[in-house]
Amino acid sequence: MDISGISILISLVVLAVVAALVFFVRKDRAENRLSPLAGLAFGFILAGILFGQERLLGYALMGIGVTLAVVDMLRRSRR
């Protein structure tokens, strides 16, 4: 496995740990819940990492994920 494969594997493990913390360690308050838009953004960023070998597709998926995350943050800040 080359260095890029190892870095992708490490980033996936870190993202999985963060997702586990968000889903399992959360308190049952409404502000701590992951919104559907944030979950979709997380999925797009994960897909962008997985398809990182094809740069155009990987960057496009990550860009969509970041854009969705920003939209979700703006929507939550207005409430």
mmCIF file of the N, C-alpha and C atoms, coordinates in Angstrom:
data_MODEL
# 
_entry.id   MODEL 
# 
loop_
_atom_site.group_PDB 
_atom_site.id 
_atom_site.type_symbol 
_atom_site.label_atom_id 
_atom_site.label_alt_id 
_atom_site.label_comp_id 
_atom_site.label_asym_id 
_atom_site.label_entity_id 
_atom_site.label_seq_id 
_atom_site.pdbx_PDB_ins_code 
_atom_site.Cartn_x 
_atom_site.Cartn_y 
_atom_site.Cartn_z 
_atom_site.occupancy 
_atom_site.B_iso_or_equiv 
_atom_site.pdbx_formal_charge 
_atom_site.auth_seq_id 
_atom_site.auth_comp_id 
_atom_site.auth_asym_id 
_atom_site.auth_atom_id 
_atom_site.pdbx_PDB_model_num 
ATOM 1   N N  . MET A 1 1  ? 0.849   -1.169 0.000   1.00 0.00 ? 1  MET A N  1 
ATOM 2   C CA . MET A 1 1  ? 0.000   0.000  0.000   1.00 0.00 ? 1  MET A CA 1 
ATOM 3   C C  . MET A 1 1  ? 0.896   1.235  0.000   1.00 0.00 ? 1  MET A C  1 
ATOM 4   N N  . ASP A 1 2  ? 0.625   2.150  -0.916  1.00 0.00 ? 2  ASP A N  1 
ATOM 5   C CA . ASP A 1 2  ? 1.451   3.345  -1.001  1.00 0.00 ? 2  ASP A CA 1 
ATOM 6   C C  . ASP A 1 2  ? 1.012   4.389  0.024   1.00 0.00 ? 2  ASP A C  1 
ATOM 7   N N  . ILE A 1 3  ? 1.721   5.496  0.065   1.00 0.00 ? 3  ILE A N  1 
ATOM 8   C CA . ILE A 1 3  ? 1.503   6.509  1.087   1.00 0.00 ? 3  ILE A CA 1 
ATOM 9   C C  . ILE A 1 3  ? 0.123   7.159  0.966   1.00 0.00 ? 3  ILE A C  1 
ATOM 10  N N  . SER A 1 4  ? -0.388  7.325  -0.250  1.00 0.00 ? 4  SER A N  1 
ATOM 11  C CA . SER A 1 4  ? -1.715  7.933  -0.394  1.00 0.00 ? 4  SER A CA 1 
ATOM 12  C C  . SER A 1 4  ? -2.810  6.989  0.112   1.00 0.00 ? 4  SER A C  1 
ATOM 13  N N  . GLY A 1 5  ? -2.639  5.708  -0.088  1.00 0.00 ? 5  GLY A N  1 
ATOM 14  C CA . GLY A 1 5  ? -3.600  4.736  0.428   1.00 0.00 ? 5  GLY A CA 1 
ATOM 15  C C  . GLY A 1 5  ? -3.622  4.708  1.947   1.00 0.00 ? 5  GLY A C  1 
ATOM 16  N N  . ILE A 1 6  ? -2.447  4.837  2.538   1.00 0.00 ? 6  ILE A N  1 
ATOM 17  C CA . ILE A 1 6  ? -2.363  4.867  3.996   1.00 0.00 ? 6  ILE A CA 1 
ATOM 18  C C  . ILE A 1 6  ? -3.014  6.129  4.545   1.00 0.00 ? 6  ILE A C  1 
ATOM 19  N N  . SER A 1 7  ? -2.779  7.261  3.888   1.00 0.00 ? 7  SER A N  1 
ATOM 20  C CA . SER A 1 7  ? -3.381  8.512  4.372   1.00 0.00 ? 7  SER A CA 1 
ATOM 21  C C  . SER A 1 7  ? -4.899  8.486  4.224   1.00 0.00 ? 7  SER A C  1 
ATOM 22  N N  . ILE A 1 8  ? -5.407  7.887  3.159   1.00 0.00 ? 8  ILE A N  1 
ATOM 23  C CA . ILE A 1 8  ? -6.852  7.756  2.990   1.00 0.00 ? 8  ILE A CA 1 
ATOM 24  C C  . ILE A 1 8  ? -7.418  6.847  4.079   1.00 0.00 ? 8  ILE A C  1 
ATOM 25  N N  . LEU A 1 9  ? -6.743  5.774  4.379   1.00 0.00 ? 9  LEU A N  1 
ATOM 26  C CA . LEU A 1 9  ? -7.195  4.858  5.420   1.00 0.00 ? 9  LEU A CA 1 
ATOM 27  C C  . LEU A 1 9  ? -7.214  5.541  6.787   1.00 0.00 ? 9  LEU A C  1 
ATOM 28  N N  . ILE A 1 10 ? -6.186  6.307  7.096   1.00 0.00 ? 10 ILE A N  1 
ATOM 29  C CA . ILE A 1 10 ? -6.135  7.026  8.366   1.00 0.00 ? 10 ILE A CA 1 
ATOM 30  C C  . ILE A 1 10 ? -7.260  8.050  8.457   1.00 0.00 ? 10 ILE A C  1 
ATOM 31  N N  . SER A 1 11 ? -7.503  8.781  7.371   1.00 0.00 ? 11 SER A N  1 
ATOM 32  C CA . SER A 1 11 ? -8.572  9.786  7.405   1.00 0.00 ? 11 SER A CA 1 
ATOM 33  C C  . SER A 1 11 ? -9.945  9.131  7.552   1.00 0.00 ? 11 SER A C  1 
ATOM 34  N N  . LEU A 1 12 ? -10.162 7.981  6.947   1.00 0.00 ? 12 LEU A N  1 
ATOM 35  C CA . LEU A 1 12 ? -11.428 7.272  7.107   1.00 0.00 ? 12 LEU A CA 1 
ATOM 36  C C  . LEU A 1 12 ? -11.627 6.780  8.537   1.00 0.00 ? 12 LEU A C  1 
ATOM 37  N N  . VAL A 1 13 ? -10.556 6.324  9.162   1.00 0.00 ? 13 VAL A N  1 
ATOM 38  C CA . VAL A 1 13 ? -10.647 5.871  10.550  1.00 0.00 ? 13 VAL A CA 1 
ATOM 39  C C  . VAL A 1 13 ? -10.970 7.052  11.464  1.00 0.00 ? 13 VAL A C  1 
ATOM 40  N N  . VAL A 1 14 ? -10.323 8.188  11.236  1.00 0.00 ? 14 VAL A N  1 
ATOM 41  C CA . VAL A 1 14 ? -10.596 9.374  12.048  1.00 0.00 ? 14 VAL A CA 1 
ATOM 42  C C  . VAL A 1 14 ? -12.039 9.833  11.863  1.00 0.00 ? 14 VAL A C  1 
ATOM 43  N N  . LEU A 1 15 ? -12.524 9.848  10.622  1.00 0.00 ? 15 LEU A N  1 
ATOM 44  C CA . LEU A 1 15 ? -13.906 10.241 10.376  1.00 0.00 ? 15 LEU A CA 1 
ATOM 45  C C  . LEU A 1 15 ? -14.895 9.270  11.007  1.00 0.00 ? 15 LEU A C  1 
ATOM 46  N N  . ALA A 1 16 ? -14.575 7.986  10.998  1.00 0.00 ? 16 ALA A N  1 
ATOM 47  C CA . ALA A 1 16 ? -15.448 6.997  11.627  1.00 0.00 ? 16 ALA A CA 1 
ATOM 48  C C  . ALA A 1 16 ? -15.500 7.197  13.138  1.00 0.00 ? 16 ALA A C  1 
ATOM 49  N N  . VAL A 1 17 ? -14.373 7.540  13.748  1.00 0.00 ? 17 VAL A N  1 
ATOM 50  C CA . VAL A 1 17 ? -14.345 7.800  15.186  1.00 0.00 ? 17 VAL A CA 1 
ATOM 51  C C  . VAL A 1 17 ? -15.175 9.037  15.513  1.00 0.00 ? 17 VAL A C  1 
ATOM 52  N N  . VAL A 1 18 ? -15.041 10.091 14.709  1.00 0.00 ? 18 VAL A N  1 
ATOM 53  C CA . VAL A 1 18 ? -15.831 11.304 14.926  1.00 0.00 ? 18 VAL A CA 1 
ATOM 54  C C  . VAL A 1 18 ? -17.322 11.006 14.773  1.00 0.00 ? 18 VAL A C  1 
ATOM 55  N N  . ALA A 1 19 ? -17.679 10.243 13.758  1.00 0.00 ? 19 ALA A N  1 
ATOM 56  C CA . ALA A 1 19 ? -19.085 9.884  13.560  1.00 0.00 ? 19 ALA A CA 1 
ATOM 57  C C  . ALA A 1 19 ? -19.611 9.061  14.735  1.00 0.00 ? 19 ALA A C  1 
ATOM 58  N N  . ALA A 1 20 ? -18.815 8.133  15.232  1.00 0.00 ? 20 ALA A N  1 
ATOM 59  C CA . ALA A 1 20 ? -19.233 7.333  16.381  1.00 0.00 ? 20 ALA A CA 1 
ATOM 60  C C  . ALA A 1 20 ? -19.433 8.209  17.609  1.00 0.00 ? 20 ALA A C  1 
ATOM 61  N N  . LEU A 1 21 ? -18.547 9.175  17.809  1.00 0.00 ? 21 LEU A N  1 
ATOM 62  C CA . LEU A 1 21 ? -18.706 10.082 18.942  1.00 0.00 ? 21 LEU A CA 1 
ATOM 63  C C  . LEU A 1 21 ? -19.965 10.922 18.806  1.00 0.00 ? 21 LEU A C  1 
ATOM 64  N N  . VAL A 1 22 ? -20.254 11.377 17.598  1.00 0.00 ? 22 VAL A N  1 
ATOM 65  C CA . VAL A 1 22 ? -21.447 12.195 17.386  1.00 0.00 ? 22 VAL A CA 1 
ATOM 66  C C  . VAL A 1 22 ? -22.706 11.385 17.631  1.00 0.00 ? 22 VAL A C  1 
ATOM 67  N N  . PHE A 1 23 ? -22.746 10.163 17.170  1.00 0.00 ? 23 PHE A N  1 
ATOM 68  C CA . PHE A 1 23 ? -23.959 9.363  17.270  1.00 0.00 ? 23 PHE A CA 1 
ATOM 69  C C  . PHE A 1 23 ? -24.145 8.706  18.634  1.00 0.00 ? 23 PHE A C  1 
ATOM 70  N N  . PHE A 1 24 ? -23.083 8.282  19.294  1.00 0.00 ? 24 PHE A N  1 
ATOM 71  C CA . PHE A 1 24 ? -23.225 7.494  20.501  1.00 0.00 ? 24 PHE A CA 1 
ATOM 72  C C  . PHE A 1 24 ? -22.984 8.264  21.797  1.00 0.00 ? 24 PHE A C  1 
ATOM 73  N N  . VAL A 1 25 ? -22.210 9.304  21.774  1.00 0.00 ? 25 VAL A N  1 
ATOM 74  C CA . VAL A 1 25 ? -21.878 10.027 22.992  1.00 0.00 ? 25 VAL A CA 1 
ATOM 75  C C  . VAL A 1 25 ? -22.738 11.271 23.154  1.00 0.00 ? 25 VAL A C  1 
ATOM 76  N N  . ARG A 1 26 ? -23.587 11.542 22.221  1.00 0.00 ? 26 ARG A N  1 
ATOM 77  C CA . ARG A 1 26 ? -24.411 12.745 22.283  1.00 0.00 ? 26 ARG A CA 1 
ATOM 78  C C  . ARG A 1 26 ? -25.415 12.670 23.420  1.00 0.00 ? 26 ARG A C  1 
ATOM 79  N N  . LYS A 1 27 ? -25.773 13.832 23.887  1.00 0.00 ? 27 LYS A N  1 
ATOM 80  C CA . LYS A 1 27 ? -26.862 13.924 24.848  1.00 0.00 ? 27 LYS A CA 1 
ATOM 81  C C  . LYS A 1 27 ? -28.135 14.081 24.038  1.00 0.00 ? 27 LYS A C  1 
ATOM 82  N N  . ASP A 1 28 ? -29.260 13.850 24.629  1.00 0.00 ? 28 ASP A N  1 
ATOM 83  C CA . ASP A 1 28 ? -30.510 13.876 23.876  1.00 0.00 ? 28 ASP A CA 1 
ATOM 84  C C  . ASP A 1 28 ? -31.089 15.276 23.728  1.00 0.00 ? 28 ASP A C  1 
ATOM 85  N N  . ARG A 1 29 ? -30.246 16.253 23.679  1.00 0.00 ? 29 ARG A N  1 
ATOM 86  C CA . ARG A 1 29 ? -30.716 17.613 23.441  1.00 0.00 ? 29 ARG A CA 1 
ATOM 87  C C  . ARG A 1 29 ? -30.789 17.854 21.938  1.00 0.00 ? 29 ARG A C  1 
ATOM 88  N N  . ALA A 1 30 ? -31.687 18.716 21.540  1.00 0.00 ? 30 ALA A N  1 
ATOM 89  C CA . ALA A 1 30 ? -31.930 18.946 20.112  1.00 0.00 ? 30 ALA A CA 1 
ATOM 90  C C  . ALA A 1 30 ? -30.740 19.600 19.429  1.00 0.00 ? 30 ALA A C  1 
ATOM 91  N N  . GLU A 1 31 ? -30.002 20.462 20.131  1.00 0.00 ? 31 GLU A N  1 
ATOM 92  C CA . GLU A 1 31 ? -28.897 21.153 19.468  1.00 0.00 ? 31 GLU A CA 1 
ATOM 93  C C  . GLU A 1 31 ? -27.691 20.259 19.223  1.00 0.00 ? 31 GLU A C  1 
ATOM 94  N N  . ASN A 1 32 ? -27.626 19.111 19.872  1.00 0.00 ? 32 ASN A N  1 
ATOM 95  C CA . ASN A 1 32 ? -26.510 18.201 19.670  1.00 0.00 ? 32 ASN A CA 1 
ATOM 96  C C  . ASN A 1 32 ? -26.781 17.154 18.599  1.00 0.00 ? 32 ASN A C  1 
ATOM 97  N N  . ARG A 1 33 ? -27.978 17.073 18.108  1.00 0.00 ? 33 ARG A N  1 
ATOM 98  C CA . ARG A 1 33 ? -28.305 16.070 17.109  1.00 0.00 ? 33 ARG A CA 1 
ATOM 99  C C  . ARG A 1 33 ? -27.758 16.474 15.744  1.00 0.00 ? 33 ARG A C  1 
ATOM 100 N N  . LEU A 1 34 ? -27.388 15.484 14.989  1.00 0.00 ? 34 LEU A N  1 
ATOM 101 C CA . LEU A 1 34 ? -26.894 15.704 13.636  1.00 0.00 ? 34 LEU A CA 1 
ATOM 102 C C  . LEU A 1 34 ? -28.096 15.842 12.711  1.00 0.00 ? 34 LEU A C  1 
ATOM 103 N N  . SER A 1 35 ? -28.182 16.974 12.027  1.00 0.00 ? 35 SER A N  1 
ATOM 104 C CA . SER A 1 35 ? -29.313 17.207 11.129  1.00 0.00 ? 35 SER A CA 1 
ATOM 105 C C  . SER A 1 35 ? -29.156 16.361 9.867   1.00 0.00 ? 35 SER A C  1 
ATOM 106 N N  . PRO A 1 36 ? -30.242 16.132 9.151   1.00 0.00 ? 36 PRO A N  1 
ATOM 107 C CA . PRO A 1 36 ? -30.138 15.364 7.906   1.00 0.00 ? 36 PRO A CA 1 
ATOM 108 C C  . PRO A 1 36 ? -29.209 16.028 6.881   1.00 0.00 ? 36 PRO A C  1 
ATOM 109 N N  . LEU A 1 37 ? -29.205 17.348 6.848   1.00 0.00 ? 37 LEU A N  1 
ATOM 110 C CA . LEU A 1 37 ? -28.328 18.056 5.916   1.00 0.00 ? 37 LEU A CA 1 
ATOM 111 C C  . LEU A 1 37 ? -26.859 17.878 6.298   1.00 0.00 ? 37 LEU A C  1 
ATOM 112 N N  . ALA A 1 38 ? -26.564 17.894 7.582   1.00 0.00 ? 38 ALA A N  1 
ATOM 113 C CA . ALA A 1 38 ? -25.196 17.670 8.038   1.00 0.00 ? 38 ALA A CA 1 
ATOM 114 C C  . ALA A 1 38 ? -24.764 16.228 7.770   1.00 0.00 ? 38 ALA A C  1 
ATOM 115 N N  . GLY A 1 39 ? -25.683 15.284 7.930   1.00 0.00 ? 39 GLY A N  1 
ATOM 116 C CA . GLY A 1 39 ? -25.371 13.891 7.612   1.00 0.00 ? 39 GLY A CA 1 
ATOM 117 C C  . GLY A 1 39 ? -25.081 13.697 6.133   1.00 0.00 ? 39 GLY A C  1 
ATOM 118 N N  . LEU A 1 40 ? -25.836 14.387 5.303   1.00 0.00 ? 40 LEU A N  1 
ATOM 119 C CA . LEU A 1 40 ? -25.604 14.323 3.867   1.00 0.00 ? 40 LEU A CA 1 
ATOM 120 C C  . LEU A 1 40 ? -24.252 14.944 3.508   1.00 0.00 ? 40 LEU A C  1 
ATOM 121 N N  . ALA A 1 41 ? -23.929 16.060 4.164   1.00 0.00 ? 41 ALA A N  1 
ATOM 122 C CA . ALA A 1 41 ? -22.626 16.694 3.941   1.00 0.00 ? 41 ALA A CA 1 
ATOM 123 C C  . ALA A 1 41 ? -21.497 15.764 4.348   1.00 0.00 ? 41 ALA A C  1 
ATOM 124 N N  . PHE A 1 42 ? -21.663 15.097 5.482   1.00 0.00 ? 42 PHE A N  1 
ATOM 125 C CA . PHE A 1 42 ? -20.665 14.138 5.960   1.00 0.00 ? 42 PHE A CA 1 
ATOM 126 C C  . PHE A 1 42 ? -20.482 13.005 4.950   1.00 0.00 ? 42 PHE A C  1 
ATOM 127 N N  . GLY A 1 43 ? -21.583 12.538 4.388   1.00 0.00 ? 43 GLY A N  1 
ATOM 128 C CA . GLY A 1 43 ? -21.515 11.474 3.383   1.00 0.00 ? 43 GLY A CA 1 
ATOM 129 C C  . GLY A 1 43 ? -20.797 11.907 2.120   1.00 0.00 ? 43 GLY A C  1 
ATOM 130 N N  . PHE A 1 44 ? -21.060 13.138 1.661   1.00 0.00 ? 44 PHE A N  1 
ATOM 131 C CA . PHE A 1 44 ? -20.376 13.639 0.475   1.00 0.00 ? 44 PHE A CA 1 
ATOM 132 C C  . PHE A 1 44 ? -18.871 13.789 0.722   1.00 0.00 ? 44 PHE A C  1 
ATOM 133 N N  . ILE A 1 45 ? -18.497 14.265 1.895   1.00 0.00 ? 45 ILE A N  1 
ATOM 134 C CA . ILE A 1 45 ? -17.068 14.411 2.200   1.00 0.00 ? 45 ILE A CA 1 
ATOM 135 C C  . ILE A 1 45 ? -16.400 13.044 2.267   1.00 0.00 ? 45 ILE A C  1 
ATOM 136 N N  . LEU A 1 46 ? -17.084 12.080 2.873   1.00 0.00 ? 46 LEU A N  1 
ATOM 137 C CA . LEU A 1 46 ? -16.544 10.719 2.906   1.00 0.00 ? 46 LEU A CA 1 
ATOM 138 C C  . LEU A 1 46 ? -16.389 10.137 1.503   1.00 0.00 ? 46 LEU A C  1 
ATOM 139 N N  . ALA A 1 47 ? -17.393 10.368 0.653   1.00 0.00 ? 47 ALA A N  1 
ATOM 140 C CA . ALA A 1 47 ? -17.311 9.887  -0.730  1.00 0.00 ? 47 ALA A CA 1 
ATOM 141 C C  . ALA A 1 47 ? -16.179 10.577 -1.476  1.00 0.00 ? 47 ALA A C  1 
ATOM 142 N N  . GLY A 1 48 ? -15.972 11.857 -1.191  1.00 0.00 ? 48 GLY A N  1 
ATOM 143 C CA . GLY A 1 48 ? -14.862 12.574 -1.819  1.00 0.00 ? 48 GLY A CA 1 
ATOM 144 C C  . GLY A 1 48 ? -13.515 11.998 -1.435  1.00 0.00 ? 48 GLY A C  1 
ATOM 145 N N  . ILE A 1 49 ? -13.393 11.559 -0.186  1.00 0.00 ? 49 ILE A N  1 
ATOM 146 C CA . ILE A 1 49 ? -12.153 10.923 0.248   1.00 0.00 ? 49 ILE A CA 1 
ATOM 147 C C  . ILE A 1 49 ? -11.993 9.568  -0.415  1.00 0.00 ? 49 ILE A C  1 
ATOM 148 N N  . LEU A 1 50 ? -13.088 8.820  -0.490  1.00 0.00 ? 50 LEU A N  1 
ATOM 149 C CA . LEU A 1 50 ? -13.016 7.484  -1.098  1.00 0.00 ? 50 LEU A CA 1 
ATOM 150 C C  . LEU A 1 50 ? -12.669 7.548  -2.585  1.00 0.00 ? 50 LEU A C  1 
ATOM 151 N N  . PHE A 1 51 ? -13.200 8.555  -3.285  1.00 0.00 ? 51 PHE A N  1 
ATOM 152 C CA . PHE A 1 51 ? -12.920 8.700  -4.710  1.00 0.00 ? 51 PHE A CA 1 
ATOM 153 C C  . PHE A 1 51 ? -11.780 9.687  -4.951  1.00 0.00 ? 51 PHE A C  1 
ATOM 154 N N  . GLY A 1 52 ? -10.848 9.762  -4.027  1.00 0.00 ? 52 GLY A N  1 
ATOM 155 C CA . GLY A 1 52 ? -9.737  10.699 -4.112  1.00 0.00 ? 52 GLY A CA 1 
ATOM 156 C C  . GLY A 1 52 ? -8.749  10.386 -5.224  1.00 0.00 ? 52 GLY A C  1 
ATOM 157 N N  . GLN A 1 53 ? -8.764  9.183  -5.737  1.00 0.00 ? 53 GLN A N  1 
ATOM 158 C CA . GLN A 1 53 ? -7.839  8.840  -6.816  1.00 0.00 ? 53 GLN A CA 1 
ATOM 159 C C  . GLN A 1 53 ? -8.162  9.618  -8.079  1.00 0.00 ? 53 GLN A C  1 
ATOM 160 N N  . GLU A 1 54 ? -9.438  9.849  -8.318  1.00 0.00 ? 54 GLU A N  1 
ATOM 161 C CA . GLU A 1 54 ? -9.847  10.690 -9.444  1.00 0.00 ? 54 GLU A CA 1 
ATOM 162 C C  . GLU A 1 54 ? -10.076 12.088 -8.888  1.00 0.00 ? 54 GLU A C  1 
ATOM 163 N N  . ARG A 1 55 ? -9.128  12.964 -9.134  1.00 0.00 ? 55 ARG A N  1 
ATOM 164 C CA . ARG A 1 55 ? -9.117  14.260 -8.466  1.00 0.00 ? 55 ARG A CA 1 
ATOM 165 C C  . ARG A 1 55 ? -10.366 15.079 -8.715  1.00 0.00 ? 55 ARG A C  1 
ATOM 166 N N  . LEU A 1 56 ? -10.817 15.154 -9.943  1.00 0.00 ? 56 LEU A N  1 
ATOM 167 C CA . LEU A 1 56 ? -11.957 15.994 -10.261 1.00 0.00 ? 56 LEU A CA 1 
ATOM 168 C C  . LEU A 1 56 ? -13.207 15.526 -9.504  1.00 0.00 ? 56 LEU A C  1 
ATOM 169 N N  . LEU A 1 57 ? -13.455 14.237 -9.501  1.00 0.00 ? 57 LEU A N  1 
ATOM 170 C CA . LEU A 1 57 ? -14.610 13.689 -8.802  1.00 0.00 ? 57 LEU A CA 1 
ATOM 171 C C  . LEU A 1 57 ? -14.467 13.849 -7.292  1.00 0.00 ? 57 LEU A C  1 
ATOM 172 N N  . GLY A 1 58 ? -13.294 13.554 -6.760  1.00 0.00 ? 58 GLY A N  1 
ATOM 173 C CA . GLY A 1 58 ? -13.066 13.668 -5.316  1.00 0.00 ? 58 GLY A CA 1 
ATOM 174 C C  . GLY A 1 58 ? -13.235 15.085 -4.810  1.00 0.00 ? 58 GLY A C  1 
ATOM 175 N N  . TYR A 1 59 ? -12.634 16.044 -5.518  1.00 0.00 ? 59 TYR A N  1 
ATOM 176 C CA . TYR A 1 59 ? -12.753 17.444 -5.105  1.00 0.00 ? 59 TYR A CA 1 
ATOM 177 C C  . TYR A 1 59 ? -14.178 17.960 -5.271  1.00 0.00 ? 59 TYR A C  1 
ATOM 178 N N  . ALA A 1 60 ? -14.870 17.512 -6.293  1.00 0.00 ? 60 ALA A N  1 
ATOM 179 C CA . ALA A 1 60 ? -16.256 17.945 -6.492  1.00 0.00 ? 60 ALA A CA 1 
ATOM 180 C C  . ALA A 1 60 ? -17.140 17.438 -5.359  1.00 0.00 ? 60 ALA A C  1 
ATOM 181 N N  . LEU A 1 61 ? -16.967 16.173 -4.980  1.00 0.00 ? 61 LEU A N  1 
ATOM 182 C CA . LEU A 1 61 ? -17.762 15.625 -3.883  1.00 0.00 ? 61 LEU A CA 1 
ATOM 183 C C  . LEU A 1 61 ? -17.440 16.303 -2.561  1.00 0.00 ? 61 LEU A C  1 
ATOM 184 N N  . MET A 1 62 ? -16.167 16.580 -2.304  1.00 0.00 ? 62 MET A N  1 
ATOM 185 C CA . MET A 1 62 ? -15.807 17.283 -1.079  1.00 0.00 ? 62 MET A CA 1 
ATOM 186 C C  . MET A 1 62 ? -16.340 18.711 -1.082  1.00 0.00 ? 62 MET A C  1 
ATOM 187 N N  . GLY A 1 63 ? -16.311 19.357 -2.226  1.00 0.00 ? 63 GLY A N  1 
ATOM 188 C CA . GLY A 1 63 ? -16.841 20.714 -2.331  1.00 0.00 ? 63 GLY A CA 1 
ATOM 189 C C  . GLY A 1 63 ? -18.336 20.755 -2.060  1.00 0.00 ? 63 GLY A C  1 
ATOM 190 N N  . ILE A 1 64 ? -19.062 19.773 -2.582  1.00 0.00 ? 64 ILE A N  1 
ATOM 191 C CA . ILE A 1 64 ? -20.503 19.687 -2.315  1.00 0.00 ? 64 ILE A CA 1 
ATOM 192 C C  . ILE A 1 64 ? -20.739 19.471 -0.819  1.00 0.00 ? 64 ILE A C  1 
ATOM 193 N N  . GLY A 1 65 ? -19.945 18.608 -0.219  1.00 0.00 ? 65 GLY A N  1 
ATOM 194 C CA . GLY A 1 65 ? -20.094 18.344 1.216   1.00 0.00 ? 65 GLY A CA 1 
ATOM 195 C C  . GLY A 1 65 ? -19.821 19.565 2.071   1.00 0.00 ? 65 GLY A C  1 
ATOM 196 N N  . VAL A 1 66 ? -18.774 20.291 1.754   1.00 0.00 ? 66 VAL A N  1 
ATOM 197 C CA . VAL A 1 66 ? -18.453 21.509 2.511   1.00 0.00 ? 66 VAL A CA 1 
ATOM 198 C C  . VAL A 1 66 ? -19.544 22.557 2.322   1.00 0.00 ? 66 VAL A C  1 
ATOM 199 N N  . THR A 1 67 ? -20.046 22.686 1.096   1.00 0.00 ? 67 THR A N  1 
ATOM 200 C CA . THR A 1 67 ? -21.118 23.653 0.832   1.00 0.00 ? 67 THR A CA 1 
ATOM 201 C C  . THR A 1 67 ? -22.375 23.299 1.634   1.00 0.00 ? 67 THR A C  1 
ATOM 202 N N  . LEU A 1 68 ? -22.736 22.032 1.665   1.00 0.00 ? 68 LEU A N  1 
ATOM 203 C CA . LEU A 1 68 ? -23.901 21.608 2.447   1.00 0.00 ? 68 LEU A CA 1 
ATOM 204 C C  . LEU A 1 68 ? -23.682 21.845 3.944   1.00 0.00 ? 68 LEU A C  1 
ATOM 205 N N  . ALA A 1 69 ? -22.470 21.630 4.418   1.00 0.00 ? 69 ALA A N  1 
ATOM 206 C CA . ALA A 1 69 ? -22.182 21.864 5.834   1.00 0.00 ? 69 ALA A CA 1 
ATOM 207 C C  . ALA A 1 69 ? -22.307 23.346 6.175   1.00 0.00 ? 69 ALA A C  1 
ATOM 208 N N  . VAL A 1 70 ? -21.837 24.214 5.297   1.00 0.00 ? 70 VAL A N  1 
ATOM 209 C CA . VAL A 1 70 ? -21.948 25.653 5.533   1.00 0.00 ? 70 VAL A CA 1 
ATOM 210 C C  . VAL A 1 70 ? -23.414 26.084 5.522   1.00 0.00 ? 70 VAL A C  1 
ATOM 211 N N  . VAL A 1 71 ? -24.194 25.558 4.581   1.00 0.00 ? 71 VAL A N  1 
ATOM 212 C CA . VAL A 1 71 ? -25.618 25.878 4.529   1.00 0.00 ? 71 VAL A CA 1 
ATOM 213 C C  . VAL A 1 71 ? -26.301 25.420 5.813   1.00 0.00 ? 71 VAL A C  1 
ATOM 214 N N  . ASP A 1 72 ? -25.940 24.242 6.304   1.00 0.00 ? 72 ASP A N  1 
ATOM 215 C CA . ASP A 1 72 ? -26.523 23.742 7.543   1.00 0.00 ? 72 ASP A CA 1 
ATOM 216 C C  . ASP A 1 72 ? -26.139 24.631 8.723   1.00 0.00 ? 72 ASP A C  1 
ATOM 217 N N  . MET A 1 73 ? -24.904 25.078 8.779   1.00 0.00 ? 73 MET A N  1 
ATOM 218 C CA . MET A 1 73 ? -24.485 25.968 9.865   1.00 0.00 ? 73 MET A CA 1 
ATOM 219 C C  . MET A 1 73 ? -25.244 27.283 9.815   1.00 0.00 ? 73 MET A C  1 
ATOM 220 N N  . LEU A 1 74 ? -25.437 27.823 8.621   1.00 0.00 ? 74 LEU A N  1 
ATOM 221 C CA . LEU A 1 74 ? -26.177 29.076 8.499   1.00 0.00 ? 74 LEU A CA 1 
ATOM 222 C C  . LEU A 1 74 ? -27.638 28.895 8.914   1.00 0.00 ? 74 LEU A C  1 
ATOM 223 N N  . ARG A 1 75 ? -28.248 27.792 8.530   1.00 0.00 ? 75 ARG A N  1 
ATOM 224 C CA . ARG A 1 75 ? -29.633 27.532 8.910   1.00 0.00 ? 75 ARG A CA 1 
ATOM 225 C C  . ARG A 1 75 ? -29.787 27.373 10.413  1.00 0.00 ? 75 ARG A C  1 
ATOM 226 N N  . ARG A 1 76 ? -28.823 26.699 11.053  1.00 0.00 ? 76 ARG A N  1 
ATOM 227 C CA . ARG A 1 76 ? -28.887 26.503 12.508  1.00 0.00 ? 76 ARG A CA 1 
ATOM 228 C C  . ARG A 1 76 ? -28.616 27.792 13.268  1.00 0.00 ? 76 ARG A C  1 
ATOM 229 N N  . SER A 1 77 ? -27.784 28.661 12.733  1.00 0.00 ? 77 SER A N  1 
ATOM 230 C CA . SER A 1 77 ? -27.476 29.902 13.435  1.00 0.00 ? 77 SER A CA 1 
ATOM 231 C C  . SER A 1 77 ? -28.648 30.880 13.403  1.00 0.00 ? 77 SER A C  1 
ATOM 232 N N  . ARG A 1 78 ? -29.527 30.767 12.435  1.00 0.00 ? 78 ARG A N  1 
ATOM 233 C CA . ARG A 1 78 ? -30.677 31.658 12.337  1.00 0.00 ? 78 ARG A CA 1 
ATOM 234 C C  . ARG A 1 78 ? -31.788 31.266 13.295  1.00 0.00 ? 78 ARG A C  1 
ATOM 235 N N  . ARG A 1 79 ? -31.784 30.047 13.794  1.00 0.00 ? 79 ARG A N  1 
ATOM 236 C CA . ARG A 1 79 ? -32.833 29.602 14.723  1.00 0.00 ? 79 ARG A CA 1 
ATOM 237 C C  . ARG A 1 79 ? -32.586 30.105 16.118  1.00 0.00 ? 79 ARG A C  1 
# 
